[in-house]
């Protein structure tokens, strides 16, 4: 039965297109992260500048945490994800331009950090939207197999992305690598076009405020021990195990 369900997933063209979009977006993000780190350190020879690279992306993600989640729950997730990927492609193009016209001193970092702030804004919306889009693409009885398949592919992309980024940077520097990143983001946008959300639930008509809806979500999490346990475990892993 599980084999048949998995076979049906691969026959689902919307799921296949979604998987290709996620893989292209993940490759672009991982490649870009490697190149930015190398390039910034080459400009400054200062490890603290790498901390500012992360901070420039983290601050907008933190500020947009609540509004992004609320919008994604109330509006079409596919459209939000597509817009986020468009902004990410624009950021990759801006980094390509900066890399092609780099001055070779610390003043060049201002433009890079500004682009990273915008990229952090796009990630604030793309992360939760792409994670919550899958249940709208496949039926509930195939969701477990779809999540497992998606997880394997994303793990492969997260490992292969930095490898490919290092190779590309070694061959053609930032100009070549950022061009590849922009192409991957555009490919992800193109792959999202045929994705259909046949299993999306009706949009919420709740007239309450964003903070009221947030409180309802918090109450739900604490009423389900398995959810609060999973979230807490993931929180500890991200905070303590994600240091580069």
Secondary structure, 3 states (H helix, E strand, C coil): CHHHHHHHHHCCHHHHHHHHHHHHHHHHHHHHHHHHHHHHHHHHCCHHHHHHHHHHHHHHHHHCHHHHHHHHHHCCHHHHHHHHHHHHHHHHHHHHHHHHCCCCCHHHHHHHHHHHHHHHHHHHHHHHHHHHHHHHCCCHHHHHHHHHHHHHHHHHHHHHHHHHHHHHHHHHHHHHHHHHHHHHHHHHHHHHCCCCCCCCCCCCCCCCCHHHHHHHHHHHHHCCHHHHHHHHHHHHHHHHHCCC
